[in-house]
Amino acid sequence: MNVVASGARYRVIDDFLPPDQLAEIRAVMERRRFEEVASVIYPETDGHAFRSRGAVLRQDTGAPTAESRDRDEQPAAYRTILGELGSHADMFGVPGQDWSAVGFSFWQYPAGSRLGWHNDVASGRLGEFVFFLHEEWKASWAGELLILDADPETLGVDTTGMSAMEAVEAKASLASHALTAVVPKPNRLVLVQEGTIHCINRVDRTAGTTLRQTMTGFVAGAAPAPEQRSVERLSSLLGAV
């Protein structure tokens, strides 16, 4: 495991899991049932991806929470991922104090699909991670995670009269900052600070039947009072909104 790249708002860690844990989490993914879903950014042009049901992991134990349907499935990789997230307090805050759980789903992007520019801002999220699980990936297959490594609030782009989605697109298009392209290398973990503008580049047709496979999750703020728990919060943590 080693940090191979970092910026103001992201970190890239290669060879993240040891072979046994990597095989275990891939097996978990293979057992999942996937549903074809339209893009929530640009459904007409992004194409479709495939999403598994989500799970929410407790920060203190690494186990799925009571809300999760995966309470009996607790691979060691879950604890390794939570431990790594907890070691980046400068990005996500102090575990157990600033955040209490992580929600995630498995995703598969086929050739021809992408996900347009967005910032994943939603209630309760402090940041996110993307962990690449496919067994092979060639750079010519594209599918890169593109990151605008800048505080979106400091970008000198006039977004007057734009919708939130249009504003994100404008900042990505007009900002003077160079974009960072992270190739979806197998066993690569990418950590992204909350609110960072990013997208998934379209998977090239030369990928054929190979799927861009990830475990993608959101770091959740400390649990609210019981009366504040809601379906909206859970959906936010699972990436459903």
C-alpha positions as CSV (number, residue, x, y, z in Angstrom):
1,M,0.0,0.0,0.0
2,N,1.4,3.4,-1.0
3,V,0.2,6.9,-1.7
4,V,1.2,7.5,-5.4
5,A,-0.5,10.9,-5.9
6,S,-2.2,13.6,-3.9
7,G,-3.5,17.0,-4.3
8,A,-5.4,19.6,-2.3
9,R,-8.6,17.6,-2.4
10,Y,-7.8,14.0,-3.3
11,R,-5.4,11.1,-2.6
12,V,-4.5,8.0,-4.6
13,I,-3.3,4.8,-2.9
14,D,-2.1,1.9,-5.0
15,D,-1.9,-1.8,-4.0
16,F,-4.4,-1.0,-1.3
17,L,-5.6,-4.4,-0.2
18,P,-3.5,-7.5,0.4
19,P,-4.3,-10.4,-2.1
20,D,-6.5,-12.3,0.3
21,Q,-8.7,-9.3,1.2
22,L,-8.9,-8.2,-2.4
23,A,-10.1,-11.7,-3.4
24,E,-12.6,-11.6,-0.6
25,I,-14.2,-8.2,-1.5
26,R,-14.3,-9.2,-5.2
27,A,-16.2,-12.3,-4.1
28,V,-18.6,-10.2,-2.1
29,M,-19.2,-8.0,-5.2
30,E,-19.8,-11.1,-7.4
31,R,-22.5,-12.3,-5.0
32,R,-24.4,-9.0,-5.3
33,R,-27.4,-8.5,-7.6
34,F,-27.0,-5.5,-9.8
35,E,-29.7,-3.2,-11.2
36,E,-29.4,-1.2,-14.3
37,V,-29.8,2.5,-13.5
38,A,-29.9,5.7,-15.5
39,S,-27.4,8.5,-14.8
40,V,-28.7,11.1,-12.4
41,I,-26.5,13.7,-14.1
42,Y,-27.2,13.5,-17.8
43,P,-29.4,10.5,-18.4
44,E,-29.8,11.2,-22.1
45,T,-26.0,11.1,-22.8
46,D,-24.3,9.5,-19.9
47,G,-25.7,6.0,-20.6
48,H,-26.6,3.4,-18.0
49,A,-24.6,1.8,-15.3
50,F,-25.3,-1.1,-12.9
51,R,-25.6,-0.6,-9.1
52,S,-25.8,-3.1,-6.3
53,R,-27.8,-2.6,-3.2
54,G,-26.0,-0.5,-0.6
55,A,-24.7,-1.2,2.9
56,V,-23.8,1.1,5.8
57,L,-20.8,0.2,8.0
58,R,-20.2,1.3,11.5
59,Q,-17.0,3.2,12.0
60,D,-16.3,1.7,15.5
61,T,-16.8,-2.0,14.6
62,G,-16.5,-2.3,10.8
63,A,-19.8,-4.2,10.9
64,P,-22.9,-3.4,8.8
65,T,-25.4,-1.3,10.7
66,A,-28.9,-2.4,11.7
67,E,-30.2,-0.6,8.6
68,S,-28.1,-2.7,6.3
69,R,-29.3,-6.0,4.8
70,D,-25.8,-7.4,4.9
71,R,-25.4,-7.8,8.6
72,D,-24.0,-11.3,8.3
73,E,-21.4,-10.4,5.8
74,Q,-18.3,-8.8,7.3
75,P,-15.1,-9.3,5.2
76,A,-11.8,-8.1,6.7
77,A,-11.6,-5.6,3.8
78,Y,-14.4,-3.5,5.4
79,R,-12.2,-2.9,8.5
80,T,-9.2,-2.1,6.4
81,I,-11.1,0.5,4.4
82,L,-12.6,2.1,7.5
83,G,-9.1,2.1,9.1
84,E,-7.6,3.9,6.1
85,L,-10.4,6.5,6.0
86,G,-9.8,7.1,9.7
87,S,-6.1,7.8,9.0
88,H,-7.0,10.8,6.8
89,A,-8.5,13.1,9.4
90,D,-7.4,16.2,7.4
91,M,-9.8,15.1,4.7
92,F,-12.7,13.5,6.6
93,G,-12.3,14.5,10.2
94,V,-11.7,12.4,13.3
95,P,-13.4,9.0,13.3
96,G,-15.9,8.5,16.1
97,Q,-16.0,12.2,16.6
98,D,-16.7,13.8,13.2
99,W,-17.9,10.7,11.4
100,S,-19.6,7.5,12.5
101,A,-20.4,5.4,9.4
102,V,-19.6,4.8,5.8
103,G,-22.3,4.0,3.2
104,F,-21.3,2.2,-0.1
105,S,-22.5,0.4,-3.2
106,F,-20.8,-1.6,-5.9
107,W,-21.0,-0.1,-9.4
108,Q,-20.3,-1.4,-12.9
109,Y,-19.8,0.8,-15.9
110,P,-19.9,-0.9,-19.3
111,A,-18.3,0.4,-22.5
112,G,-20.0,3.5,-23.7
113,S,-21.1,4.8,-20.3
114,R,-19.9,7.7,-18.3
115,L,-21.0,10.0,-15.4
116,G,-21.1,13.7,-16.1
117,W,-19.6,16.5,-14.0
118,H,-20.9,16.6,-10.4
119,N,-19.8,17.3,-6.8
120,D,-21.8,14.6,-4.8
121,V,-22.9,17.2,-2.3
122,A,-25.7,15.8,-0.1
123,S,-26.8,15.9,3.5
124,G,-24.5,14.1,5.9
125,R,-21.6,13.5,3.5
126,L,-18.1,14.5,4.5
127,G,-16.3,12.9,1.6
128,E,-16.1,9.8,-0.5
129,F,-13.9,7.0,-1.7
130,V,-13.7,5.0,-5.0
131,F,-12.0,1.6,-4.9
132,F,-11.3,-0.1,-8.3
133,L,-12.2,-3.8,-8.2
134,H,-11.9,-5.1,-11.8
135,E,-9.1,-7.5,-12.4
136,E,-7.7,-5.8,-15.5
137,W,-7.7,-2.3,-17.0
138,K,-5.9,-0.8,-20.0
139,A,-5.3,3.0,-20.2
140,S,-6.8,3.0,-23.7
141,W,-10.1,1.8,-22.2
142,A,-10.5,5.3,-20.6
143,G,-13.1,5.5,-17.8
144,E,-10.8,7.7,-15.8
145,L,-11.9,9.5,-12.7
146,L,-11.4,13.2,-13.6
147,I,-11.0,15.6,-10.7
148,L,-11.0,19.4,-10.6
149,D,-8.5,19.8,-7.7
150,A,-9.6,23.1,-6.4
151,D,-12.0,24.5,-3.9
152,P,-15.2,25.1,-6.0
153,E,-16.0,28.2,-3.9
154,T,-12.8,29.9,-4.9
155,L,-13.2,29.4,-8.7
156,G,-13.7,32.7,-10.5
157,V,-16.5,31.5,-12.7
158,D,-19.8,33.5,-13.0
159,T,-22.6,31.0,-12.5
160,T,-25.4,33.6,-12.1
161,G,-28.7,32.2,-13.2
162,M,-27.4,28.7,-13.6
163,S,-28.9,25.6,-12.0
164,A,-26.6,23.7,-9.6
165,M,-25.8,21.1,-12.3
166,E,-25.0,23.9,-14.8
167,A,-22.8,25.7,-12.3
168,V,-20.7,22.6,-11.7
169,E,-20.3,22.0,-15.5
170,A,-19.4,25.7,-16.0
171,K,-16.7,25.5,-13.3
172,A,-15.2,22.3,-14.8
173,S,-15.3,23.9,-18.2
174,L,-14.0,27.4,-17.5
175,A,-11.7,27.0,-14.5
176,S,-8.0,27.8,-15.1
177,H,-7.0,24.8,-13.1
178,A,-5.7,21.7,-15.0
179,L,-7.8,18.6,-14.5
180,T,-6.4,15.5,-12.8
181,A,-7.1,12.1,-14.5
182,V,-6.9,9.0,-12.3
183,V,-6.7,5.8,-14.4
184,P,-8.9,3.1,-12.9
185,K,-6.0,0.7,-12.0
186,P,-7.1,-2.4,-10.2
187,N,-6.7,-2.4,-6.4
188,R,-6.4,1.4,-6.4
189,L,-8.2,3.5,-3.8
190,V,-9.0,7.1,-4.4
191,L,-10.1,9.4,-1.5
192,V,-12.0,12.6,-2.4
193,Q,-12.8,15.5,-0.2
194,E,-16.5,16.6,0.1
195,G,-17.8,18.9,-2.6
196,T,-14.9,18.2,-5.1
197,I,-16.0,18.6,-8.7
198,H,-15.4,15.4,-10.7
199,C,-16.7,13.0,-13.3
200,I,-16.2,9.6,-14.8
201,N,-14.8,9.7,-18.3
202,R,-16.7,7.6,-20.8
203,V,-15.5,4.0,-21.0
204,D,-14.1,3.3,-24.5
205,R,-15.8,0.8,-26.8
206,T,-12.5,-1.1,-26.9
207,A,-13.1,-2.3,-23.4
208,G,-15.5,-4.7,-24.9
209,T,-17.3,-6.7,-22.2
210,T,-14.9,-5.7,-19.5
211,L,-16.7,-3.6,-16.8
212,R,-15.3,-0.7,-14.8
213,Q,-16.1,-2.1,-11.4
214,T,-15.9,-0.1,-8.2
215,M,-16.8,0.0,-4.5
216,T,-17.9,3.6,-4.1
217,G,-18.8,5.0,-0.7
218,F,-19.5,8.1,1.4
219,V,-18.1,9.1,4.8
220,A,-21.0,10.0,7.0
221,G,-21.1,12.7,9.7
222,A,-21.7,11.7,13.3
223,A,-25.1,10.1,13.8
224,P,-27.9,12.5,14.5
225,A,-30.4,12.2,17.4
226,P,-32.8,9.3,16.8
227,E,-35.6,11.7,15.9
228,Q,-33.5,13.1,13.1
229,R,-32.8,9.8,11.4
230,S,-34.6,9.6,8.1
231,V,-34.9,7.8,4.8
232,E,-33.3,10.8,3.1
233,R,-30.2,10.5,5.3
234,L,-29.8,6.8,4.6
235,S,-30.3,7.3,0.8
236,S,-27.6,10.0,0.9
237,L,-25.1,7.7,2.5
238,L,-25.8,4.9,0.0
239,G,-25.3,7.2,-3.0
240,A,-29.0,7.0,-4.0
241,V,-29.2,10.9,-4.2
